[in-house]
Amino acid sequence: METVYINSRTLFINLEIANSGVLRAMSNYDIESVIGFLRSKRIISSRFIRFELGKETEILDAIRNSGADKVVFFIREDNYELSRLVTEFIKEYDDSLAVIWFGQFVFSHHPAILDDTRCDICILFEPENTMLELIMKDRGSWREIRSVSARTGNTNVYYIDSPVENWLCDSPYSPYESSDFLYTRLSEVEIPLERLSYRADLDKVARSFISPENVIRELEAVSRACWIPGQAIVLRCENIASLPYFDELMDILGRKFSNLIFKVSVDLGHISAETLARLADASCTHVDMIVRRPCGAETLRLFGNYLQKAGLTLKLTLYLTEENEKECIQFLRTVREEKLVSPENIRIISDRTVQSPRLFPRRNLLPRELLPAVGMDELAERHAPLLRNLIMFMEGRDEVNSNKGYASFVRLPENTIDHRVLLSLKPYIGPDTALIIERSPYSAKEDEGVLFTERAGVISRLDRQYDIYREQLRQAGYIGTNVCQVQKDYEGNISVRINDLYLPGEKVSKTIKYGQAYSAPADGNAILTVETPEDFEALEKNIKYHIATGKFRNDYELTCSIKDPCRWTGPEYCRLARMTSLRIDGEGNVIPCGGCTESLGNILSSRINLRDEALRIIKREEKKRNCGNCQMKSCCSKCALLPDGIDSRLYCDLMKSSEYVRYYFKILFLMKNIFHDSRHFSGVGHGDVKVSGPYSSHYLPAGIAEAGGESHIYPFIYMFSVREQPYLFNSAQNSLVRLNHNAAFIIEALFRGVGMELIKSAISDHFSIPMPDAEGTLRSALTSLRSMGYLKSHADV
């Protein structure tokens, strides 16, 4: 007989913010356990999975497609605000949809959650059976279910904070044993060792331990699966050393599951050398150490020595109080001196909080004295990609392959920000759009000197103006949008703030005309503008010099940024055509590029109308310049919005050699990124750098270099020398290889497309070796380069 399944009309959502800042929707153990349990009762449900969350409408599409009338969110403190905003968005769409929240965090805070959000029901414990009841019962009787807290009624639940001695329970369902389970839905694999359960004999809810038999069954299911080697499995327990069967579990892990590795949490008060040894023998290689009372430096060093010998990776969760502040500072100093934990793996939870416009996550007050101990400089480096993306926007270069359907950056003056404008921007803004607010030179900088943390590895500073902007965005229904404040003074200095991140030494840049770039600051914090014939002439000289020599004329070429390089780097970078970035002026006009003044229309215009106007401007300029008959039409940027000071004739004359121009800017971006990311190249000046490639050589004799043709090396491979040391860089893999001069000689010949017979002859002459040996040397080099994926297939001896 055919099995009949009931559609529960339920959609499960678990929202996450990745370390990169990208919003995503993944599943987790708790959701899969509920879905699997319901399926075992012949009830099917849906889950919302997105590896990168696009616009909020994707969630509405998922609700419509699944026919859901119930949307269930898994809640933690770190995704609380995001889940609250999405809940509000869903209820605005259809208030009749039932929004349900669950998770241990919900149990702890359900009265405040019901006051702060538009969620209808909080599941307090045993979500599998509770969801079954919610599905099977009429909505009007939901509040009568013991395990829920509803807006229209309260459930009296008494909680035992510590586990009842020797009380073990089983999970109702293991998702890992399901035939349709997919690990790719999870951000990490977890096996819970404890859960909230109702004790009928006490009429109370208590934290109880999962039975060892249940845990072993789940481990066996994970072990049988095609699991990714080296990826740790989380054994979820507040303090694994408090398990009544800790020793038994460690023995089983070491004997039966040596092919797996695990993450565990242990309270410092339960840690001993013996405990660490048991963890190491059981492949519990990732340890989150919970610190409520810091230990002394000598004890910590002993632990540190053992951790390193055992190959254990440590994370810290430090509970900071006013009473233990000095001990915590000394504790963190020792951690830093002994290099036990990297700063991004330190989480601080304080008993003192900073006032926040949001209920959660809590803002844990961070004393400034703690900054050196935490390692603030290293933490700041983690925000470099955010900062670099913002600077890229200000320069005028951003993502080429952006198919998001919304802008990466939207820039507008602070006096235009109101509810009406933010609502009109909805079609252009997505979850990871950066809203760049231009502050007036007169606007005071808000900095009260108060620092706090909301999640591990991120330190913020109290910025009341940022909180106001964030609240305005919330009221307009935005989720996840980054807020960047940019303020330019009367001397051209630009200061930048990203969200409320605390960055030591506020990022400051200066705008300078390219023709006066010799006055740029030595640290390179300047954006050069090309807006006059003098600027244009200076840029042209630098390009021609580099193409002829492979060298640079000035330090500022390698240190400073050029505004609107999209004019020079090819049609695929044109902002006007792609509308990946927008600027709104004080009148509400939409301007596609940073350095132009021509408008596409008003912000109230539709996106289609703005795009039509952009295409009209492009076609107008192409007709005026006769681009259709130009031999460089396929690679020229064809910038239709030149600054007033640059004549289109000058622009066209330079772009007729646009292959050279594109190559020059490509090399500039490459050099800046490499030198910025590596301390190894600190202090490098323009005279230290030489680039080898299709137009210039530094190791080959001139006659051989000039005899080349099409390059044998793929275009994503670059060769350059710093202080006479040659390097090979793979831009596709972001990898750098150090070369000796002999290898540089051969690779340069391959870059220049020199014929194989001529290369063999050159090797024989250069190294004074017979031709057979020269052929063997070349063959060996080709084999090595081909194995690395650098060599085109046609290249052979």
ZAMARGU-4260 file (C-alpha; in steps of 0.2 Angstrom, whole numbers, plus 5000, padded with zeros to 4 digits):
<rodrens>
0) 5000/5000/5000 | 5007/5017/4995 | 5012/5028/5010 | 5002/5044/5011 | 5011/5060/5018
5) 5003/5075/5025 | 5010/5093/5020 | 5012/5102/5036 | 5013/5119/5026 | 5028/5123/5037
10) 5044/5132/5031 | 5060/5131/5043 | 5073/5145/5042 | 5089/5147/5051 | 5098/5164/5047
15) 5117/5166/5049 | 5130/5180/5046 | 5146/5172/5040 | 5163/5178/5045 | 5164/5187/5029
20) 5148/5197/5033 | 5138/5188/5020 | 5120/5183/5025 | 5115/5166/5022 | 5101/5153/5027
25) 5107/5136/5032 | 5099/5121/5041 | 5106/5114/5058 | 5104/5099/5069 | 5088/5106/5078
30) 5079/5110/5062 | 5083/5093/5054 | 5078/5084/5070 | 5061/5092/5069 | 5059/5089/5050
35) 5065/5071/5052 | 5054/5068/5067 | 5038/5075/5057 | 5043/5064/5042 | 5043/5049/5053
40) 5025/5053/5057 | 5022/5055/5038 | 5021/5074/5039 | 5032/5083/5026 | 5039/5101/5029
45) 5051/5113/5019 | 5067/5121/5023 | 5074/5138/5016 | 5092/5136/5011 | 5103/5150/5003
50) 5122/5150/5003 | 5120/5168/5000 | 5104/5177/5004 | 5098/5189/4990 | 5084/5201/4992
55) 5071/5198/5006 | 5058/5193/4992 | 5067/5177/4990 | 5059/5172/5007 | 5042/5177/5001
60) 5045/5167/4985 | 5049/5152/4996 | 5034/5154/5007 | 5023/5155/4991 | 5031/5140/4983
65) 5029/5129/4998 | 5011/5135/5002 | 5017/5138/5020 | 5005/5145/5033 | 5018/5143/5047
70) 5036/5150/5046 | 5048/5143/5060 | 5064/5152/5064 | 5078/5144/5074 | 5085/5158/5086
75) 5102/5161/5094 | 5108/5178/5101 | 5119/5181/5086 | 5104/5180/5073 | 5091/5187/5084
80) 5090/5205/5076 | 5091/5197/5058 | 5077/5185/5062 | 5067/5199/5070 | 5068/5210/5055
85) 5064/5195/5043 | 5049/5191/5054 | 5043/5209/5053 | 5045/5208/5034 | 5035/5192/5033
90) 5021/5199/5044 | 5020/5215/5034 | 5017/5204/5019 | 5004/5193/5027 | 4999/5195/5045
95) 4989/5179/5045 | 5005/5168/5043 | 5010/5161/5059 | 5028/5165/5064 | 5036/5152/5077
100) 5052/5154/5086 | 5062/5140/5094 | 5079/5136/5102 | 5087/5136/5119 | 5089/5155/5118
105) 5070/5157/5115 | 5067/5147/5131 | 5078/5159/5141 | 5070/5175/5135 | 5053/5171/5128
110) 5043/5185/5138 | 5055/5198/5131 | 5055/5191/5114 | 5036/5192/5113 | 5036/5210/5118
115) 5050/5215/5106 | 5045/5205/5090 | 5030/5200/5080 | 5032/5182/5082 | 5016/5173/5087
120) 5023/5158/5097 | 5039/5153/5106 | 5042/5135/5108 | 5051/5132/5125 | 5056/5114/5125
125) 5055/5098/5116 | 5052/5106/5098 | 5049/5089/5089 | 5033/5084/5099 | 5028/5103/5101
130) 5028/5105/5082 | 5018/5090/5080 | 5005/5097/5091 | 5005/5114/5083 | 5002/5105/5066
135) 4988/5094/5072 | 4979/5106/5083 | 4968/5121/5078 | 4977/5137/5079 | 4965/5144/5092
140) 4970/5131/5104 | 4989/5133/5102 | 4991/5143/5118 | 4985/5128/5128 | 5000/5118/5123
145) 5012/5116/5139 | 5028/5119/5129 | 5024/5135/5121 | 5023/5153/5126 | 5010/5163/5116
150) 5006/5182/5114 | 4988/5179/5120 | 4993/5168/5135 | 5008/5163/5146 | 5014/5146/5150
155) 5021/5144/5168 | 5037/5134/5166 | 5049/5131/5180 | 5067/5128/5175 | 5080/5118/5184
160) 5097/5127/5179 | 5108/5112/5182 | 5106/5094/5176 | 5097/5082/5187 | 5109/5069/5193
165) 5109/5053/5183 | 5094/5059/5173 | 5097/5054/5155 | 5085/5055/5140 | 5085/5051/5121
170) 5083/5063/5107 | 5066/5059/5098 | 5074/5058/5081 | 5092/5058/5073 | 5093/5067/5057
175) 5109/5058/5052 | 5100/5042/5051 | 5088/5049/5038 | 5090/5043/5020 | 5086/5060/5013
180) 5098/5069/5024 | 5111/5081/5016 | 5126/5087/5025 | 5128/5102/5013 | 5113/5110/5021
185) 5122/5112/5037 | 5135/5126/5042 | 5142/5113/5054 | 5138/5096/5060 | 5133/5094/5078
190) 5128/5080/5090 | 5119/5087/5106 | 5124/5079/5122 | 5111/5088/5132 | 5093/5095/5129
195) 5079/5104/5138 | 5066/5091/5143 | 5050/5091/5154 | 5050/5080/5169 | 5032/5075/5173
200) 5036/5069/5191 | 5043/5086/5195 | 5032/5096/5184 | 5047/5105/5178 | 5059/5108/5163
205) 5077/5103/5166 | 5093/5102/5156 | 5096/5083/5154 | 5110/5074/5146 | 5107/5063/5131
210) 5110/5045/5134 | 5127/5038/5129 | 5118/5025/5118 | 5109/5039/5108 | 5125/5048/5106
215) 5134/5032/5099 | 5120/5029/5087 | 5122/5047/5080 | 5141/5045/5079 | 5139/5029/5069
220) 5128/5037/5057 | 5140/5052/5054 | 5154/5040/5053 | 5145/5030/5039 | 5142/5046/5029
225) 5153/5053/5016 | 5160/5066/5028 | 5173/5079/5024 | 5190/5074/5031 | 5197/5086/5043
230) 5180/5095/5047 | 5176/5094/5065 | 5160/5088/5073 | 5153/5099/5087 | 5149/5089/5103
235) 5136/5101/5109 | 5137/5103/5128 | 5140/5118/5139 | 5154/5108/5148 | 5158/5091/5142
240) 5169/5087/5157 | 5152/5088/5168 | 5145/5073/5158 | 5141/5059/5170 | 5148/5047/5157
245) 5163/5058/5151 | 5176/5044/5154 | 5166/5031/5145 | 5163/5043/5130 | 5181/5048/5128
250) 5186/5029/5128 | 5172/5026/5114 | 5178/5041/5104 | 5196/5035/5104 | 5192/5017/5100
255) 5178/5018/5088 | 5178/5035/5080 | 5196/5039/5077 | 5192/5044/5059 | 5183/5059/5066
260) 5188/5075/5075 | 5178/5085/5087 | 5174/5102/5094 | 5170/5103/5113 | 5167/5116/5127
265) 5175/5114/5144 | 5175/5125/5159 | 5192/5130/5165 | 5187/5125/5182 | 5186/5107/5176
270) 5202/5107/5166 | 5217/5097/5172 | 5231/5089/5162 | 5222/5072/5163 | 5206/5080/5156
275) 5216/5088/5141 | 5225/5071/5139 | 5208/5062/5138 | 5202/5075/5125 | 5217/5073/5114
280) 5216/5054/5114 | 5198/5055/5109 | 5202/5067/5094 | 5193/5082/5103 | 5206/5093/5094
285) 5195/5110/5095 | 5192/5115/5113 | 5182/5131/5118 | 5188/5135/5135 | 5175/5143/5146
290) 5183/5155/5158 | 5173/5162/5173 | 5188/5163/5185 | 5204/5166/5177 | 5219/5156/5182
295) 5237/5162/5186 | 5250/5164/5172 | 5260/5149/5178 | 5245/5137/5177 | 5240/5144/5160
300) 5257/5142/5153 | 5257/5123/5159 | 5240/5121/5150 | 5247/5130/5135 | 5262/5119/5134
305) 5251/5103/5135 | 5239/5110/5122 | 5253/5113/5110 | 5260/5096/5112 | 5243/5088/5111
310) 5240/5098/5095 | 5224/5105/5102 | 5216/5121/5095 | 5209/5133/5108 | 5195/5146/5108
315) 5191/5156/5123 | 5174/5162/5131 | 5179/5174/5145 | 5166/5180/5157 | 5171/5198/5162
320) 5165/5206/5179 | 5169/5222/5187 | 5178/5211/5201 | 5188/5200/5190 | 5193/5214/5177
325) 5212/5215/5182 | 5213/5196/5183 | 5205/5195/5165 | 5218/5208/5158 | 5232/5198/5165
330) 5225/5182/5159 | 5223/5188/5141 | 5241/5196/5142 | 5247/5179/5146 | 5236/5171/5132
335) 5244/5183/5120 | 5262/5181/5125 | 5260/5162/5124 | 5251/5163/5108 | 5238/5151/5114
340) 5223/5159/5105 | 5221/5171/5090 | 5211/5186/5094 | 5196/5182/5082 | 5194/5166/5093
345) 5191/5176/5109 | 5173/5180/5115 | 5170/5191/5129 | 5154/5191/5139 | 5153/5206/5152
350) 5141/5208/5167 | 5141/5226/5161 | 5131/5231/5145 | 5130/5246/5134 | 5113/5254/5130
355) 5107/5247/5113 | 5092/5251/5102 | 5090/5233/5100 | 5086/5220/5113 | 5098/5207/5107
360) 5113/5204/5104 | 5118/5212/5120 | 5132/5224/5120 | 5146/5218/5132 | 5156/5233/5139
365) 5174/5231/5135 | 5187/5241/5145 | 5200/5250/5134 | 5213/5242/5145 | 5209/5226/5138
370) 5213/5231/5120 | 5232/5227/5120 | 5228/5210/5128 | 5215/5205/5115 | 5226/5210/5101
375) 5217/5224/5093 | 5229/5227/5078 | 5226/5209/5072 | 5207/5210/5074 | 5208/5226/5064
380) 5216/5217/5050 | 5201/5205/5048 | 5191/5221/5043 | 5203/5225/5029 | 5192/5217/5015
385) 5177/5228/5021 | 5188/5243/5021 | 5196/5239/5004 | 5179/5236/4996 | 5173/5253/5002
390) 5189/5261/4995 | 5186/5252/4979 | 5169/5260/4978 | 5176/5277/4981 | 5189/5274/4968
395) 5176/5268/4956 | 5180/5250/4954 | 5169/5236/4961 | 5163/5219/4956 | 5163/5215/4938
400) 5152/5199/4938 | 5138/5206/4949 | 5121/5197/4945 | 5113/5201/4961 | 5099/5212/4954
405) 5103/5226/4966 | 5118/5238/4969 | 5133/5234/4979 | 5135/5252/4984 | 5122/5267/4986
410) 5129/5284/4991 | 5119/5298/4997 | 5120/5314/5007 | 5115/5313/5026 | 5102/5327/5023
415) 5092/5316/5011 | 5090/5301/5023 | 5072/5300/5028 | 5059/5286/5027 | 5052/5291/5010
420) 5069/5291/5002 | 5074/5274/5010 | 5058/5266/5004 | 5061/5273/4986 | 5078/5264/4987
425) 5071/5247/4990 | 5073/5241/4972 | 5091/5245/4972 | 5097/5239/4989 | 5100/5221/4995
430) 5105/5212/5011 | 5124/5215/5008 | 5123/5232/5000 | 5134/5246/5008 | 5124/5262/5011
435) 5137/5276/5010 | 5132/5291/5019 | 5141/5307/5015 | 5142/5317/5031 | 5144/5336/5030
440) 5160/5344/5035 | 5150/5353/5049 | 5143/5337/5056 | 5151/5332/5073 | 5159/5315/5074
445) 5150/5305/5087 | 5163/5295/5097 | 5159/5293/5116 | 5175/5282/5118 | 5164/5267/5124
450) 5169/5250/5117 | 5159/5234/5117 | 5158/5217/5109 | 5143/5208/5102 | 5151/5193/5095
455) 5168/5184/5095 | 5182/5193/5086 | 5173/5210/5083 | 5175/5226/5093 | 5163/5240/5091
460) 5163/5258/5097 | 5147/5267/5103 | 5141/5278/5088 | 5124/5286/5092 | 5123/5292/5074
465) 5125/5275/5067 | 5112/5269/5079 | 5100/5282/5072 | 5104/5277/5054 | 5102/5258/5058
470) 5085/5262/5066 | 5079/5272/5051 | 5084/5257/5040 | 5075/5245/5051 | 5059/5255/5050
475) 5060/5255/5031 | 5061/5236/5032 | 5080/5233/5027 | 5090/5218/5033 | 5108/5216/5033
480) 5113/5233/5025 | 5130/5239/5029 | 5131/5258/5034 | 5147/5267/5030 | 5150/5285/5035
485) 5161/5296/5024 | 5166/5314/5029 | 5176/5325/5018 | 5184/5341/5026 | 5188/5357/5017
490) 5206/5351/5014 | 5201/5336/5004 | 5204/5324/5018 | 5191/5309/5019 | 5188/5300/5035
495) 5179/5283/5034 | 5168/5273/5046 | 5161/5256/5043 | 5146/5252/5053 | 5151/5254/5071
500) 5167/5244/5070 | 5181/5250/5080 | 5197/5252/5070 | 5213/5259/5078 | 5218/5275/5069
505) 5203/5280/5059 | 5205/5277/5040 | 5208/5294/5032 | 5211/5297/5013 | 5214/5313/5003
510) 5209/5318/4986 | 5223/5325/4975 | 5223/5329/4956 | 5233/5317/4947 | 5244/5331/4939
515) 5249/5335/4957 | 5251/5318/4963 | 5269/5321/4968 | 5262/5330/4984 | 5253/5314/4989
520) 5256/5307/5007 | 5270/5294/5008 | 5258/5281/5016 | 5248/5282/5000 | 5231/5286/5008
525) 5226/5297/4993 | 5213/5295/4979 | 5220/5303/4963 | 5207/5312/4951 | 5210/5313/4932
530) 5198/5328/4928 | 5209/5340/4918 | 5221/5339/4903 | 5236/5341/4914 | 5230/5326/4924
535) 5227/5316/4908 | 5244/5320/4902 | 5253/5314/4918 | 5243/5298/4917 | 5247/5295/4899
540) 5266/5298/4902 | 5266/5285/4917 | 5257/5272/4906 | 5269/5274/4891 | 5284/5273/4902
545) 5278/5257/4910 | 5274/5248/4894 | 5291/5253/4887 | 5301/5248/4902 | 5291/5237/4914
550) 5295/5249/4928 | 5286/5264/4937 | 5291/5282/4937 | 5283/5287/4954 | 5279/5279/4971
555) 5262/5286/4970 | 5257/5274/4956 | 5260/5259/4968 | 5253/5267/4984 | 5238/5279/4979
560) 5221/5275/4971 | 5214/5282/4955 | 5196/5288/4955 | 5185/5280/4942 | 5197/5268/4934
565) 5182/5260/4926 | 5185/5273/4912 | 5201/5264/4907 | 5199/5246/4912 | 5187/5239/4899
570) 5168/5239/4895 | 5165/5225/4908 | 5169/5238/4922 | 5157/5252/4916 | 5145/5257/4930
575) 5134/5266/4919 | 5130/5250/4909 | 5129/5238/4925 | 5121/5250/4938 | 5131/5241/4951
580) 5134/5257/4961 | 5123/5272/4962 | 5125/5290/4970 | 5110/5300/4975 | 5113/5319/4975
585) 5104/5332/4987 | 5090/5334/4974 | 5086/5315/4973 | 5094/5313/4956 | 5102/5296/4952
590) 5120/5298/4946 | 5129/5281/4941 | 5147/5286/4942 | 5158/5295/4956 | 5166/5308/4945
595) 5152/5313/4933 | 5137/5325/4935 | 5124/5319/4922 | 5109/5311/4930 | 5099/5296/4925
600) 5083/5302/4933 | 5075/5304/4950 | 5076/5291/4964 | 5057/5289/4962 | 5060/5283/4944
605) 5058/5264/4941 | 5074/5254/4939 | 5069/5250/4921 | 5068/5269/4916 | 5085/5272/4924
610) 5093/5258/4914 | 5084/5264/4898 | 5091/5281/4901 | 5109/5274/4904 | 5108/5265/4887
615) 5102/5280/4879 | 5117/5290/4885 | 5129/5276/4880 | 5122/5275/4862 | 5122/5294/4861
620) 5141/5295/4865 | 5145/5280/4854 | 5137/5288/4839 | 5145/5305/4842 | 5163/5297/4843
625) 5160/5284/4829 | 5164/5270/4840 | 5156/5257/4828 | 5170/5260/4816 | 5185/5260/4829
630) 5196/5245/4828 | 5197/5245/4848 | 5178/5245/4850 | 5178/5228/4859 | 5191/5232/4872
635) 5188/5251/4875 | 5178/5256/4890 | 5169/5269/4879 | 5166/5280/4895 | 5151/5290/4891
640) 5152/5302/4906 | 5169/5310/4905 | 5173/5324/4917 | 5170/5342/4910 | 5188/5345/4909
645) 5192/5330/4898 | 5188/5331/4879 | 5182/5315/4871 | 5195/5317/4857 | 5209/5316/4870
650) 5201/5301/4878 | 5199/5292/4861 | 5217/5295/4856 | 5223/5287/4872 | 5210/5272/4871
655) 5216/5268/4854 | 5230/5260/4863 | 5218/5253/4875 | 5226/5236/4877 | 5241/5245/4884
660) 5230/5255/4896 | 5220/5240/4902 | 5236/5231/4905 | 5244/5245/4915 | 5229/5247/4926
665) 5228/5228/4929 | 5246/5228/4934 | 5243/5243/4946 | 5228/5234/4955 | 5238/5218/4956
670) 5254/5226/4963 | 5244/5236/4976 | 5234/5221/4982 | 5250/5210/4984 | 5260/5224/4993
675) 5245/5228/5004 | 5242/5210/5009 | 5260/5205/5013 | 5271/5212/5026 | 5286/5205/5016
680) 5285/5219/5004 | 5283/5233/5017 | 5294/5248/5012 | 5294/5244/4993 | 5297/5259/4982
685) 5294/5262/4964 | 5312/5259/4959 | 5312/5242/4968 | 5299/5234/4956 | 5300/5227/4938
690) 5286/5218/4929 | 5290/5205/4916 | 5276/5201/4903 | 5271/5203/4885 | 5278/5220/4883
695) 5294/5220/4894 | 5308/5208/4899 | 5322/5210/4912 | 5331/5193/4911 | 5331/5189/4892
700) 5343/5197/4880 | 5334/5210/4869 | 5335/5201/4853 | 5327/5185/4860 | 5313/5195/4869
705) 5309/5204/4853 | 5307/5188/4843 | 5292/5182/4852 | 5274/5179/4848 | 5258/5174/4857
710) 5262/5170/4876 | 5264/5152/4881 | 5258/5157/4899 | 5240/5159/4904 | 5234/5177/4906
715) 5230/5175/4925 | 5249/5172/4929 | 5260/5187/4932 | 5279/5189/4934 | 5287/5203/4943
720) 5303/5206/4953 | 5306/5216/4969 | 5324/5221/4973 | 5330/5209/4960 | 5320/5194/4967
725) 5308/5187/4954 | 5291/5181/4959 | 5277/5172/4950 | 5259/5176/4955 | 5243/5166/4951
730) 5229/5178/4952 | 5216/5165/4950 | 5222/5156/4966 | 5230/5171/4975 | 5246/5162/4977
735) 5264/5168/4976 | 5279/5158/4971 | 5297/5164/4973 | 5309/5160/4958 | 5327/5159/4955
740) 5335/5169/4941 | 5337/5154/4930 | 5319/5150/4931 | 5315/5168/4928 | 5325/5168/4912
745) 5315/5153/4905 | 5298/5159/4911 | 5301/5177/4904 | 5304/5168/4887 | 5288/5159/4888
750) 5279/5175/4893 | 5285/5183/4877 | 5280/5169/4866 | 5297/5164/4860 | 5298/5149/4850
755) 5305/5133/4858 | 5320/5130/4847 | 5325/5148/4851 | 5322/5146/4869 | 5333/5130/4869
760) 5347/5140/4860 | 5346/5154/4873 | 5347/5142/4887 | 5362/5134/4880 | 5371/5151/4877
765) 5365/5158/4894 | 5370/5143/4905 | 5385/5137/4894 | 5378/5120/4892 | 5376/5108/4877
770) 5360/5108/4867 | 5354/5091/4874 | 5355/5097/4892 | 5347/5114/4887 | 5332/5103/4880
775) 5331/5093/4896 | 5331/5109/4906 | 5317/5117/4896 | 5307/5101/4896 | 5308/5100/4915
780) 5303/5118/4917 | 5288/5115/4905 | 5283/5099/4915 | 5283/5109/4931 | 5274/5124/4925
785) 5261/5113/4917 | 5258/5103/4933 | 5255/5120/4942 | 5242/5125/4929 | 5252/5139/4922
790) 5256/5133/4905 | 5245/5133/4889 | 5242/5116/4882 | 5250/5120/4865 | 5267/5124/4873
795) 5279/5109/4871 | 5297/5105/4866
</rodrens>
